[in-house]
Amino acid sequence: MQTAVDRNKRDGKPAKLGREVQARLGQQLRAMYDDVVNQGVPDRFADLLNRLEGSPNKDKH
Amino acid sequence: MPMDESVRKAVLGAVPSLRAFAISLCGNVDRADDLVQETMLRALANIDSFQPGTNMAAWLFTILRNHFRSEYRKRRREVEDADGHYADTLKTQPEQHGHIEFREFREALGHLPADQREALILVGASGFSYEEAAHICGCAVGTIKSRVNRARTRLAELLSIDNAGEFGPDEQTRAVLGRGGE
């Protein structure tokens, strides 16, 4: 199967991807990324800041 | 150490996306969290060099990226096949990523050269402009554009996505991926 990518391979230059392909790649990339972003801030990082400030009970989230 | 409340807020607020960036870079959650922690420590130790009014997230990404790069170079000397190493890490520890459906994509991402991978993530996922990404990576805007293009082309090859719109899996996967997209 010859794709747009194959056709441009021998130029050594990246092929121009179709808009739909770019959109699909973008969606999957963001879905993967947002999956982590949506986990929020793990406790260890808030705890770290509290320790640095020397006030472990500071309750400001 | 007293900490300005706005600094605290900005640093904590950036943690979720710093983690996402770090995991995308190194492919390992534990190591990514260590990278983020190290980034926070460095940022706070050098908070005087942050220019108020500029983009705090971009500043933190720059610190994380540079730290990862210097670590990566160190490891590269230690690990014989640095390129295959990242992908192998993913194969042997899929459960660390929590969500199995992204494994194939992460593996493909792992086959990209590091500078293409970071450019694609910064522009395509973190939402930075080409100019901001260039600043973070310390290179020209044109270089970032070229890296992003190459990364997309290579990913499309690896994932067997072609211009006919065929996308490996099935409608169900498309439905999942289609959420919130453009």
gemmi code that builds the backbone of each chain (N, CA, C; Angstrom):
import gemmi

chains = {
    "A": [
        ("MET", (0.842, -1.201, 0.000), (0.000, 0.000, 0.000), (0.872, 1.245, 0.000)),
        ("GLN", (0.610, 2.100, -0.935), (1.426, 3.308, -1.008), (0.686, 4.476, -0.363)),
        ("THR", (1.335, 5.088, 0.588), (0.706, 6.228, 1.257), (1.409, 7.501, 0.831)),
        ("ALA", (0.854, 8.614, 1.238), (1.480, 9.901, 0.927), (2.876, 9.957, 1.526)),
        ("VAL", (3.012, 9.301, 2.678), (4.303, 9.284, 3.349), (5.332, 8.578, 2.482)),
        ("ASP", (4.948, 7.394, 1.950), (5.872, 6.620, 1.121), (6.307, 7.413, -0.104)),
        ("ARG", (5.346, 8.069, -0.709), (5.652, 8.774, -1.947), (6.724, 9.834, -1.756)),
        ("ASN", (6.784, 10.398, -0.600), (7.741, 11.478, -0.385), (9.029, 11.038, 0.288)),
        ("LYS", (9.086, 9.768, 0.617), (10.216, 9.267, 1.391), (11.544, 9.518, 0.700)),
        ("ARG", (11.583, 9.268, -0.606), (12.886, 9.309, -1.260), (13.458, 10.715, -1.350)),
        ("ASP", (12.620, 11.716, -1.165), (13.147, 13.084, -1.143), (13.942, 13.357, 0.126)),
        ("GLY", (13.731, 12.501, 1.124), (14.381, 12.748, 2.405), (13.711, 13.884, 3.151)),
        ("LYS", (12.605, 14.356, 2.620), (11.890, 15.435, 3.302), (10.584, 14.888, 3.864)),
        ("PRO", (10.132, 15.441, 4.994), (8.873, 14.947, 5.525), (7.736, 15.231, 4.556)),
        ("ALA", (6.854, 14.259, 4.436), (5.722, 14.448, 3.556), (4.741, 15.433, 4.172)),
        ("LYS", (3.939, 16.006, 3.342), (2.885, 16.858, 3.864), (1.712, 15.957, 4.199)),
        ("LEU", (1.368, 15.939, 5.472), (0.283, 15.074, 5.897), (-1.052, 15.752, 5.654)),
        ("GLY", (-2.023, 14.928, 5.362), (-3.359, 15.468, 5.179), (-3.889, 16.049, 6.481)),
        ("ARG", (-4.846, 16.928, 6.320), (-5.400, 17.595, 7.485), (-6.025, 16.596, 8.462)),
        ("GLU", (-6.675, 15.583, 7.880), (-7.360, 14.610, 8.732), (-6.364, 13.793, 9.549)),
        ("VAL", (-5.250, 13.433, 8.920), (-4.222, 12.673, 9.629), (-3.650, 13.506, 10.766)),
        ("GLN", (-3.360, 14.762, 10.466), (-2.826, 15.654, 11.510), (-3.812, 15.793, 12.663)),
        ("ALA", (-5.093, 15.899, 12.306), (-6.116, 16.057, 13.340), (-6.169, 14.823, 14.228)),
        ("ARG", (-6.089, 13.640, 13.606), (-6.151, 12.402, 14.393), (-4.939, 12.268, 15.301)),
        ("LEU", (-3.772, 12.588, 14.763), (-2.561, 12.524, 15.593), (-2.686, 13.496, 16.759)),
        ("GLY", (-3.172, 14.686, 16.460), (-3.324, 15.710, 17.490), (-4.283, 15.270, 18.578)),
        ("GLN", (-5.382, 14.662, 18.166), (-6.368, 14.193, 19.149), (-5.771, 13.140, 20.067)),
        ("GLN", (-5.044, 12.209, 19.466), (-4.507, 11.120, 20.284), (-3.412, 11.634, 21.214)),
        ("LEU", (-2.599, 12.561, 20.694), (-1.538, 13.144, 21.514), (-2.136, 13.885, 22.712)),
        ("ARG", (-3.163, 14.664, 22.459), (-3.777, 15.420, 23.557), (-4.517, 14.520, 24.529)),
        ("ALA", (-5.147, 13.464, 23.995), (-5.856, 12.535, 24.883), (-4.876, 11.890, 25.857)),
        ("MET", (-3.716, 11.490, 25.334), (-2.684, 10.865, 26.164), (-2.157, 11.855, 27.204)),
        ("TYR", (-1.917, 13.061, 26.760), (-1.354, 14.112, 27.616), (-2.361, 14.525, 28.697)),
        ("ASP", (-3.595, 14.760, 28.255), (-4.631, 15.210, 29.190), (-4.974, 14.143, 30.220)),
        ("ASP", (-4.755, 12.901, 29.837), (-4.995, 11.809, 30.780), (-4.129, 12.011, 32.034)),
        ("VAL", (-2.913, 12.478, 31.843), (-2.019, 12.747, 32.977), (-2.389, 14.076, 33.644)),
        ("VAL", (-2.646, 15.088, 32.826), (-3.003, 16.403, 33.386), (-4.205, 16.279, 34.320)),
        ("ASN", (-5.169, 15.443, 33.914), (-6.393, 15.300, 34.706), (-6.181, 14.580, 36.033)),
        ("GLN", (-5.002, 14.016, 36.215), (-4.707, 13.389, 37.511), (-4.443, 14.450, 38.584)),
        ("GLY", (-4.325, 15.698, 38.164), (-4.144, 16.780, 39.126), (-2.759, 16.803, 39.744)),
        ("VAL", (-2.689, 17.322, 40.965), (-1.403, 17.463, 41.656), (-1.259, 16.377, 42.722)),
        ("PRO", (-0.401, 15.394, 42.500), (-0.188, 14.371, 43.535), (0.281, 15.015, 44.845)),
        ("ASP", (-0.095, 14.390, 45.942), (0.207, 14.948, 47.265), (1.679, 15.271, 47.469)),
        ("ARG", (2.546, 14.436, 46.880), (3.975, 14.627, 47.166), (4.455, 16.030, 46.800)),
        ("PHE", (3.789, 16.661, 45.812), (4.270, 17.970, 45.377), (3.782, 19.100, 46.301)),
        ("ALA", (2.544, 18.972, 46.734), (2.050, 19.949, 47.713), (2.831, 19.793, 49.016)),
        ("ASP", (3.091, 18.532, 49.395), (3.863, 18.267, 50.614), (5.265, 18.864, 50.507)),
        ("LEU", (5.843, 18.750, 49.334), (7.188, 19.277, 49.123), (7.225, 20.787, 49.374)),
        ("LEU", (6.252, 21.485, 48.825), (6.209, 22.939, 49.033), (6.008, 23.262, 50.504)),
        ("ASN", (5.148, 22.495, 51.161), (4.919, 22.722, 52.588), (6.207, 22.531, 53.387)),
        ("ARG", (6.932, 21.472, 53.038), (8.193, 21.212, 53.750), (9.184, 22.335, 53.523)),
        ("LEU", (9.244, 22.822, 52.282), (10.170, 23.900, 51.951), (9.842, 25.158, 52.727)),
        ("GLU", (8.563, 25.349, 52.957), (8.135, 26.538, 53.698), (8.257, 26.352, 55.201)),
        ("GLY", (8.486, 25.120, 55.599), (8.649, 24.855, 57.011), (7.365, 24.959, 57.802)),
        ("SER", (6.239, 24.838, 57.094), (4.963, 24.863, 57.810), (4.095, 23.727, 57.287)),
        ("PRO", (4.353, 22.546, 57.796), (3.702, 21.349, 57.272), (2.185, 21.384, 57.349)),
        ("ASN", (1.632, 22.183, 58.237), (0.183, 22.155, 58.390), (-0.522, 23.286, 57.663)),
        ("LYS", (0.265, 24.016, 56.922), (-0.345, 25.111, 56.161), (-1.394, 24.545, 55.237)),
        ("ASP", (-2.611, 25.015, 55.431), (-3.709, 24.371, 54.715), (-4.261, 25.268, 53.626)),
        ("LYS", (-3.530, 25.362, 52.558), (-3.998, 26.214, 51.457), (-3.870, 25.496, 50.124)),
        ("HIS", (-4.910, 24.799, 49.744), (-4.851, 24.211, 48.404), (-5.887, 24.884, 47.527)),
    ],
    "B": [
        ("MET", (11.625, 28.679, 54.551), (11.706, 29.613, 53.426), (10.334, 30.180, 53.132)),
        ("PRO", (10.125, 31.456, 53.324), (8.832, 32.041, 52.995), (8.632, 32.044, 51.487)),
        ("MET", (7.405, 31.773, 51.086), (7.168, 31.678, 49.653), (6.010, 32.577, 49.284)),
        ("ASP", (6.222, 33.372, 48.280), (5.156, 34.230, 47.803), (3.967, 33.371, 47.377)),
        ("GLU", (2.779, 33.773, 47.811), (1.600, 32.955, 47.530), (1.362, 32.776, 46.027)),
        ("SER", (1.650, 33.822, 45.260), (1.407, 33.722, 43.818), (2.394, 32.751, 43.174)),
        ("VAL", (3.628, 32.729, 43.724), (4.629, 31.791, 43.203), (4.196, 30.359, 43.505)),
        ("ARG", (3.768, 30.177, 44.760), (3.321, 28.852, 45.172), (2.192, 28.350, 44.267)),
        ("LYS", (1.244, 29.237, 44.033), (0.089, 28.887, 43.210), (0.509, 28.541, 41.778)),
        ("ALA", (1.386, 29.370, 41.239), (1.802, 29.171, 39.849), (2.584, 27.867, 39.696)),
        ("VAL", (3.460, 27.589, 40.676), (4.273, 26.375, 40.599), (3.381, 25.133, 40.720)),
        ("LEU", (2.509, 25.135, 41.727), (1.609, 23.985, 41.899), (0.669, 23.835, 40.701)),
        ("GLY", (0.213, 24.977, 40.194), (-0.701, 24.946, 39.053), (-0.078, 24.342, 37.813)),
        ("ALA", (1.255, 24.454, 37.719), (1.944, 23.936, 36.537), (2.268, 22.451, 36.661)),
        ("VAL", (2.128, 21.908, 37.887), (2.540, 20.512, 38.112), (1.852, 19.503, 37.183)),
        ("PRO", (0.516, 19.564, 37.007), (-0.113, 18.554, 36.143), (0.467, 18.528, 34.729)),
        ("SER", (0.678, 19.695, 34.130), (1.203, 19.680, 32.767), (2.705, 19.382, 32.747)),
        ("LEU", (3.416, 19.758, 33.810), (4.836, 19.387, 33.885), (4.969, 17.862, 33.937)),
        ("ARG", (4.071, 17.215, 34.687), (4.105, 15.748, 34.781), (3.806, 15.120, 33.425)),
        ("ALA", (2.781, 15.652, 32.746), (2.413, 15.105, 31.440), (3.586, 15.245, 30.463)),
        ("PHE", (4.242, 16.395, 30.512), (5.400, 16.632, 29.642), (6.527, 15.665, 30.007)),
        ("ALA", (6.793, 15.541, 31.296), (7.901, 14.690, 31.744), (7.657, 13.220, 31.397)),
        ("ILE", (6.417, 12.757, 31.563), (6.112, 11.366, 31.225), (6.276, 11.145, 29.728)),
        ("SER", (5.840, 12.128, 28.938), (6.004, 12.003, 27.495), (7.477, 11.951, 27.117)),
        ("LEU", (8.309, 12.677, 27.853), (9.735, 12.709, 27.535), (10.426, 11.411, 27.922)),
        ("CYS", (10.181, 10.938, 29.135), (10.997, 9.818, 29.617), (10.244, 8.486, 29.651)),
        ("GLY", (8.920, 8.525, 29.503), (8.176, 7.282, 29.389), (8.025, 6.493, 30.678)),
        ("ASN", (8.306, 7.128, 31.799), (8.255, 6.407, 33.067), (7.720, 7.350, 34.148)),
        ("VAL", (6.638, 6.928, 34.778), (5.954, 7.820, 35.717), (6.832, 8.204, 36.910)),
        ("ASP", (7.514, 7.215, 37.486), (8.335, 7.496, 38.672), (9.462, 8.466, 38.346)),
        ("ARG", (10.109, 8.203, 37.244), (11.210, 9.072, 36.858), (10.679, 10.463, 36.506)),
        ("ALA", (9.520, 10.488, 35.888), (8.901, 11.766, 35.530), (8.608, 12.586, 36.793)),
        ("ASP", (8.065, 11.938, 37.804), (7.763, 12.659, 39.039), (9.035, 13.165, 39.720)),
        ("ASP", (10.106, 12.392, 39.619), (11.390, 12.866, 40.148), (11.867, 14.099, 39.374)),
        ("LEU", (11.665, 14.053, 38.063), (12.047, 15.195, 37.225), (11.260, 16.442, 37.619)),
        ("VAL", (9.972, 16.251, 37.868), (9.129, 17.384, 38.239), (9.564, 17.941, 39.601)),
        ("GLN", (9.839, 17.044, 40.534), (10.279, 17.493, 41.861), (11.589, 18.273, 41.769)),
        ("GLU", (12.515, 17.732, 40.994), (13.807, 18.400, 40.806), (13.600, 19.778, 40.161)),
        ("THR", (12.657, 19.837, 39.225), (12.343, 21.098, 38.547), (11.826, 22.139, 39.545)),
        ("MET", (10.924, 21.689, 40.434), (10.376, 22.606, 41.433), (11.474, 23.129, 42.348)),
        ("LEU", (12.354, 22.232, 42.780), (13.433, 22.642, 43.684), (14.351, 23.656, 43.008)),
        ("ARG", (14.691, 23.369, 41.763), (15.565, 24.288, 41.031), (14.894, 25.627, 40.801)),
        ("ALA", (13.615, 25.569, 40.447), (12.880, 26.808, 40.175), (12.832, 27.683, 41.422)),
        ("LEU", (12.512, 27.070, 42.557), (12.385, 27.857, 43.783), (13.736, 28.373, 44.261)),
        ("ALA", (14.781, 27.590, 44.004), (16.114, 28.031, 44.393), (16.579, 29.201, 43.523)),
        ("ASN", (16.005, 29.289, 42.320), (16.413, 30.341, 41.387), (15.280, 31.297, 41.058)),
        ("ILE", (14.336, 31.407, 41.987), (13.139, 32.195, 41.703), (13.477, 33.653, 41.377)),
        ("ASP", (14.621, 34.134, 41.868), (15.034, 35.506, 41.586), (15.326, 35.730, 40.108)),
        ("SER", (15.642, 34.656, 39.411), (15.958, 34.827, 37.994), (14.701, 34.756, 37.122)),
        ("PHE", (13.557, 34.490, 37.765), (12.307, 34.525, 37.002), (11.855, 35.967, 36.850)),
        ("GLN", (11.524, 36.344, 35.626), (11.077, 37.716, 35.388), (9.566, 37.795, 35.545)),
        ("PRO", (9.115, 38.512, 36.573), (7.669, 38.645, 36.789), (6.994, 39.181, 35.533)),
        ("GLY", (5.830, 38.667, 35.255), (5.116, 39.130, 34.074), (5.351, 38.229, 32.875)),
        ("THR", (6.420, 37.414, 32.940), (6.631, 36.458, 31.853), (5.940, 35.145, 32.216)),
        ("ASN", (5.942, 34.232, 31.275), (5.203, 32.986, 31.417), (5.908, 32.007, 32.366)),
        ("MET", (5.303, 31.847, 33.565), (5.894, 30.957, 34.568), (5.932, 29.507, 34.087)),
        ("ALA", (4.866, 29.061, 33.406), (4.832, 27.681, 32.926), (5.981, 27.438, 31.946)),
        ("ALA", (6.177, 28.377, 31.024), (7.245, 28.217, 30.035), (8.608, 28.154, 30.725)),
        ("TRP", (8.758, 28.963, 31.763), (10.021, 28.982, 32.521), (10.256, 27.618, 33.182)),
        ("LEU", (9.204, 27.073, 33.792), (9.322, 25.773, 34.451), (9.575, 24.652, 33.439)),
        ("PHE", (8.911, 24.717, 32.304), (9.131, 23.712, 31.249), (10.585, 23.743, 30.781)),
        ("THR", (11.132, 24.965, 30.690), (12.519, 25.106, 30.247), (13.464, 24.425, 31.236)),
        ("ILE", (13.214, 24.637, 32.521), (14.052, 24.024, 33.549), (13.951, 22.502, 33.470)),
        ("LEU", (12.706, 22.012, 33.358), (12.510, 20.560, 33.296), (13.183, 19.966, 32.066)),
        ("ARG", (12.996, 20.634, 30.953), (13.550, 20.143, 29.696), (15.086, 20.082, 29.761)),
        ("ASN", (15.695, 21.148, 30.271), (17.155, 21.173, 30.346), (17.681, 20.119, 31.316)),
        ("HIS", (16.975, 19.953, 32.407), (17.381, 18.943, 33.384), (17.281, 17.547, 32.766)),
        ("PHE", (16.171, 17.294, 32.065), (16.000, 15.991, 31.412), (17.104, 15.757, 30.399)),
        ("ARG", (17.422, 16.790, 29.615), (18.442, 16.643, 28.578), (19.811, 16.303, 29.167)),
        ("SER", (20.165, 16.959, 30.268), (21.485, 16.690, 30.838), (21.508, 15.284, 31.450)),
        ("GLU", (20.382, 14.867, 32.034), (20.284, 13.501, 32.549), (20.339, 12.494, 31.420)),
        ("TYR", (19.629, 12.810, 30.338), (19.546, 11.913, 29.195), (20.935, 11.677, 28.606)),
        ("ARG", (21.696, 12.770, 28.516), (23.053, 12.630, 27.970), (23.894, 11.733, 28.858)),
        ("LYS", (23.713, 11.893, 30.165), (24.452, 11.053, 31.113), (24.083, 9.584, 30.916)),
        ("ARG", (22.766, 9.334, 30.854), (22.298, 7.961, 30.698), (22.715, 7.370, 29.376)),
        ("ARG", (22.763, 8.215, 28.365), (23.116, 7.753, 27.038), (24.511, 7.130, 27.048)),
        ("ARG", (25.367, 7.708, 27.874), (26.710, 7.132, 27.987), (26.666, 5.807, 28.718)),
        ("GLU", (25.685, 5.702, 29.620), (25.595, 4.466, 30.407), (24.875, 3.359, 29.651)),
        ("VAL", (23.804, 3.733, 28.975), (23.013, 2.725, 28.271), (23.480, 2.616, 26.827)),
        ("GLU", (23.822, 1.398, 26.443), (24.401, 1.194, 25.122), (23.443, 1.621, 24.000)),
        ("ASP", (22.251, 1.051, 23.971), (21.327, 1.451, 22.908), (20.280, 2.412, 23.464)),
        ("ALA", (20.631, 3.657, 23.466), (19.753, 4.659, 24.067), (18.415, 4.743, 23.344)),
        ("ASP", (18.427, 4.573, 22.032), (17.188, 4.746, 21.276), (16.163, 3.668, 21.576)),
        ("GLY", (16.643, 2.419, 21.604), (15.720, 1.334, 21.852), (15.293, 1.261, 23.307)),
        ("HIS", (16.076, 1.904, 24.169), (15.855, 1.775, 25.604), (14.504, 2.330, 26.036)),
        ("TYR", (14.158, 3.478, 25.520), (12.907, 4.119, 25.904), (11.721, 3.220, 25.553)),
        ("ALA", (11.725, 2.710, 24.319), (10.620, 1.860, 23.875), (10.551, 0.587, 24.716)),
        ("ASP", (11.709, 0.024, 25.050), (11.732, -1.188, 25.871), (11.152, -0.927, 27.246)),
        ("THR", (11.477, 0.235, 27.787), (10.947, 0.604, 29.099), (9.427, 0.561, 29.069)),
        ("LEU", (8.873, 1.064, 27.973), (7.421, 1.099, 27.859), (6.839, -0.298, 27.753)),
        ("LYS", (7.520, -1.151, 27.002), (6.995, -2.501, 26.787), (6.973, -3.303, 28.072)),
        ("THR", (7.983, -3.084, 28.902), (8.080, -3.908, 30.098), (7.275, -3.342, 31.259)),
        ("GLN", (6.844, -2.077, 31.143), (6.124, -1.489, 32.268), (4.820, -0.828, 31.860)),
        ("PRO", (4.014, -1.528, 31.064), (2.802, -0.867, 30.576), (1.860, -0.468, 31.701)),
        ("GLU", (1.880, -1.231, 32.772), (0.911, -0.959, 33.845), (1.184, 0.380, 34.517)),
        ("GLN", (2.422, 0.874, 34.379), (2.757, 2.152, 35.003), (1.997, 3.316, 34.394)),
        ("HIS", (1.511, 3.121, 33.188), (0.850, 4.246, 32.539), (-0.629, 4.271, 32.831)),
        ("GLY", (-1.093, 3.229, 33.478), (-2.474, 3.245, 33.910), (-3.464, 2.942, 32.805)),
        ("HIS", (-3.306, 3.596, 31.699), (-4.304, 3.445, 30.644), (-3.708, 2.757, 29.421)),
        ("ILE", (-4.168, 1.563, 29.225), (-3.604, 0.703, 28.204), (-3.793, 1.276, 26.794)),
        ("GLU", (-4.869, 2.063, 26.615), (-5.169, 2.491, 25.245), (-4.140, 3.445, 24.663)),
        ("PHE", (-3.303, 4.030, 25.518), (-2.304, 4.952, 24.987), (-0.952, 4.285, 24.746)),
        ("ARG", (-0.891, 2.971, 25.028), (0.414, 2.320, 24.974), (1.010, 2.353, 23.574)),
        ("GLU", (0.179, 2.034, 22.593), (0.688, 2.004, 21.228), (1.208, 3.378, 20.820)),
        ("PHE", (0.464, 4.394, 21.197), (0.859, 5.755, 20.843), (2.151, 6.140, 21.562)),
        ("ARG", (2.237, 5.780, 22.846), (3.454, 6.084, 23.611), (4.667, 5.366, 23.030)),
        ("GLU", (4.438, 4.143, 22.595), (5.556, 3.397, 22.007), (6.032, 4.077, 20.739)),
        ("ALA", (5.084, 4.490, 19.912), (5.442, 5.191, 18.675), (6.208, 6.470, 19.010)),
        ("LEU", (5.706, 7.187, 19.999), (6.360, 8.415, 20.455), (7.792, 8.121, 20.900)),
        ("GLY", (7.961, 6.971, 21.526), (9.270, 6.570, 22.026), (10.289, 6.304, 20.932)),
        ("HIS", (9.803, 6.093, 19.714), (10.720, 5.839, 18.605), (11.187, 7.118, 17.929)),
        ("LEU", (10.602, 8.242, 18.322), (11.030, 9.512, 17.723), (12.327, 9.979, 18.366)),
        ("PRO", (13.153, 10.689, 17.595), (14.319, 11.330, 18.212), (13.847, 12.297, 19.296)),
        ("ALA", (14.640, 12.449, 20.352), (14.221, 13.245, 21.508), (13.815, 14.676, 21.132)),
        ("ASP", (14.539, 15.301, 20.212), (14.203, 16.701, 19.921), (12.897, 16.825, 19.126)),
        ("GLN", (12.585, 15.796, 18.329), (11.292, 15.822, 17.633), (10.153, 15.562, 18.606)),
        ("ARG", (10.407, 14.632, 19.530), (9.376, 14.287, 20.511), (9.003, 15.506, 21.355)),
        ("GLU", (10.003, 16.185, 21.880), (9.695, 17.319, 22.761), (9.011, 18.450, 21.985)),
        ("ALA", (9.437, 18.676, 20.741), (8.815, 19.741, 19.948), (7.347, 19.436, 19.700)),
        ("LEU", (7.061, 18.207, 19.340), (5.682, 17.815, 19.061), (4.802, 17.957, 20.303)),
        ("ILE", (5.316, 17.533, 21.437), (4.522, 17.593, 22.667), (4.268, 19.038, 23.083)),
        ("LEU", (5.303, 19.857, 23.039), (5.158, 21.253, 23.461), (4.121, 21.986, 22.626)),
        ("VAL", (4.168, 21.748, 21.311), (3.258, 22.460, 20.408), (1.900, 21.753, 20.312)),
        ("GLY", (1.941, 20.431, 20.213), (0.718, 19.687, 19.941), (-0.106, 19.339, 21.164)),
        ("ALA", (0.524, 19.292, 22.338), (-0.221, 18.894, 23.539), (-0.181, 19.953, 24.639)),
        ("SER", (0.993, 20.525, 24.888), (1.102, 21.499, 25.982), (0.479, 22.839, 25.610)),
        ("GLY", (0.294, 23.061, 24.307), (-0.366, 24.281, 23.878), (0.536, 25.499, 23.777)),
        ("PHE", (1.843, 25.292, 23.713), (2.737, 26.431, 23.527), (2.771, 26.820, 22.060)),
        ("SER", (3.036, 28.105, 21.815), (3.195, 28.564, 20.440), (4.546, 28.076, 19.925)),
        ("TYR", (4.745, 28.144, 18.622), (6.043, 27.763, 18.061), (7.152, 28.619, 18.685)),
        ("GLU", (6.840, 29.892, 18.901), (7.836, 30.802, 19.464), (8.206, 30.391, 20.893)),
        ("GLU", (7.185, 30.074, 21.688), (7.447, 29.658, 23.065), (8.228, 28.339, 23.093)),
        ("ALA", (7.828, 27.415, 22.225), (8.519, 26.118, 22.167), (9.984, 26.314, 21.773)),
        ("ALA", (10.224, 27.230, 20.839), (11.595, 27.512, 20.409), (12.407, 28.070, 21.574)),
        ("HIS", (11.768, 28.921, 22.359), (12.434, 29.507, 23.517), (12.769, 28.419, 24.546)),
        ("ILE", (11.806, 27.538, 24.798), (12.004, 26.459, 25.766), (13.148, 25.540, 25.328)),
        ("CYS", (13.200, 25.252, 24.033), (14.217, 24.315, 23.523), (15.512, 25.010, 23.119)),
        ("GLY", (15.524, 26.324, 23.194), (16.744, 27.056, 22.847), (17.142, 26.908, 21.394)),
        ("CYS", (16.156, 26.971, 20.500), (16.485, 26.885, 19.078), (15.599, 27.843, 18.285)),
        ("ALA", (15.800, 27.858, 16.972), (15.040, 28.770, 16.124), (13.616, 28.271, 15.922)),
        ("VAL", (12.702, 29.206, 15.647), (11.307, 28.851, 15.415), (11.179, 27.882, 14.230)),
        ("GLY", (11.948, 28.159, 13.176), (11.907, 27.294, 11.993), (12.333, 25.868, 12.317)),
        ("THR", (13.269, 25.744, 13.237), (13.739, 24.417, 13.653), (12.614, 23.649, 14.340)),
        ("ILE", (11.872, 24.356, 15.197), (10.741, 23.718, 15.882), (9.697, 23.267, 14.864)),
        ("LYS", (9.382, 24.131, 13.923), (8.373, 23.776, 12.912), (8.800, 22.531, 12.144)),
        ("SER", (10.062, 22.504, 11.764), (10.559, 21.358, 11.015), (10.519, 20.080, 11.861)),
        ("ARG", (10.881, 20.203, 13.137), (10.854, 19.023, 14.018), (9.432, 18.511, 14.208)),
        ("VAL", (8.492, 19.432, 14.370), (7.097, 19.031, 14.557), (6.589, 18.311, 13.309)),
        ("ASN", (6.928, 18.848, 12.136), (6.504, 18.203, 10.887), (7.084, 16.806, 10.747)),
        ("ARG", (8.361, 16.686, 11.048), (9.004, 15.384, 10.948), (8.411, 14.398, 11.941)),
        ("ALA", (8.139, 14.903, 13.136), (7.573, 14.039, 14.174), (6.203, 13.519, 13.739)),
        ("ARG", (5.380, 14.395, 13.181), (4.037, 13.980, 12.738), (4.130, 12.935, 11.636)),
        ("THR", (5.028, 13.189, 10.688), (5.173, 12.261, 9.571), (5.610, 10.890, 10.049)),
        ("ARG", (6.575, 10.892, 10.958), (7.096, 9.623, 11.475), (6.024, 8.885, 12.297)),
        ("LEU", (5.295, 9.632, 13.096), (4.225, 9.013, 13.896), (3.170, 8.388, 12.993)),
        ("ALA", (2.817, 9.114, 11.932), (1.810, 8.595, 11.002), (2.303, 7.287, 10.391)),
        ("GLU", (3.601, 7.229, 10.089), (4.189, 5.998, 9.554), (4.105, 4.880, 10.574)),
        ("LEU", (4.563, 5.176, 11.785), (4.632, 4.154, 12.828), (3.253, 3.618, 13.185)),
        ("LEU", (2.269, 4.495, 13.148), (0.920, 4.082, 13.549), (0.071, 3.674, 12.345)),
        ("SER", (0.721, 3.665, 11.177), (0.018, 3.272, 9.952), (-1.249, 4.071, 9.707)),
        ("ILE", (-1.131, 5.364, 9.925), (-2.259, 6.237, 9.580), (-1.952, 6.798, 8.204)),
        ("ASP", (-2.869, 6.680, 7.286), (-2.590, 7.280, 5.976), (-3.676, 8.286, 5.627)),
        ("ASN", (-3.472, 8.908, 4.490), (-4.372, 9.999, 4.132), (-5.763, 9.547, 3.733)),
        ("ALA", (-5.930, 8.238, 3.586), (-7.265, 7.749, 3.279), (-8.151, 7.841, 4.518)),
        ("GLY", (-7.533, 8.186, 5.632), (-8.320, 8.351, 6.842), (-8.448, 7.060, 7.626)),
        ("GLU", (-7.775, 6.034, 7.148), (-7.834, 4.765, 7.849), (-6.993, 4.870, 9.112)),
        ("PHE", (-7.530, 4.429, 10.226), (-6.806, 4.595, 11.467), (-6.881, 3.316, 12.259)),
        ("GLY", (-5.930, 2.456, 11.958), (-5.795, 1.169, 12.612), (-7.089, 0.624, 13.180)),
        ("PRO", (-7.352, 0.927, 14.433), (-8.473, 0.331, 15.142), (-9.854, 0.571, 14.526)),
        ("ASP", (-10.831, 0.679, 15.335), (-12.201, 0.670, 14.846), (-12.967, 1.918, 15.275)),
        ("GLU", (-14.213, 1.898, 14.993), (-15.067, 3.041, 15.310), (-15.061, 3.378, 16.799)),
        ("GLN", (-15.008, 2.297, 17.594), (-15.052, 2.504, 19.037), (-13.871, 3.353, 19.500)),
        ("THR", (-12.690, 2.997, 18.983), (-11.499, 3.751, 19.344), (-11.627, 5.188, 18.865)),
        ("ARG", (-12.156, 5.328, 17.659), (-12.324, 6.674, 17.114), (-13.214, 7.505, 18.015)),
        ("ALA", (-14.266, 6.855, 18.506), (-15.201, 7.579, 19.359), (-14.490, 8.063, 20.614)),
        ("VAL", (-13.643, 7.198, 21.180), (-12.910, 7.553, 22.382), (-11.956, 8.710, 22.087)),
        ("LEU", (-11.244, 8.573, 20.962), (-10.245, 9.582, 20.629), (-10.894, 10.885, 20.210)),
        ("GLY", (-12.113, 10.792, 19.723), (-12.756, 11.976, 19.180), (-13.237, 12.948, 20.235)),
        ("ARG", (-13.225, 12.506, 21.488), (-13.785, 13.374, 22.536), (-12.963, 14.640, 22.708)),
        ("GLY", (-13.678, 15.716, 22.690), (-13.019, 16.993, 22.972), (-12.008, 17.433, 21.935)),
        ("GLY", (-11.911, 16.720, 20.830), (-10.914, 17.094, 19.832), (-11.437, 18.183, 18.917)),
        ("GLU", (-10.623, 18.547, 17.925), (-11.067, 19.591, 17.019), (-11.867, 18.988, 15.884)),
    ],
}
model = gemmi.Model(1)
for chain_id, residues in chains.items():
    chain = gemmi.Chain(chain_id)
    for i, (resn, *xyz) in enumerate(residues, 1):
        res = gemmi.Residue()
        res.name, res.seqid = resn, gemmi.SeqId(i, " ")
        for name, pos in zip(("N", "CA", "C"), xyz):
            atom = gemmi.Atom()
            atom.name, atom.element = name, gemmi.Element(name[0])
            atom.pos, atom.b_iso = gemmi.Position(*pos), 0.0
            res.add_atom(atom)
        chain.add_residue(res)
    model.add_chain(chain)
structure = gemmi.Structure()
structure.add_model(model)
structure.setup_entities()
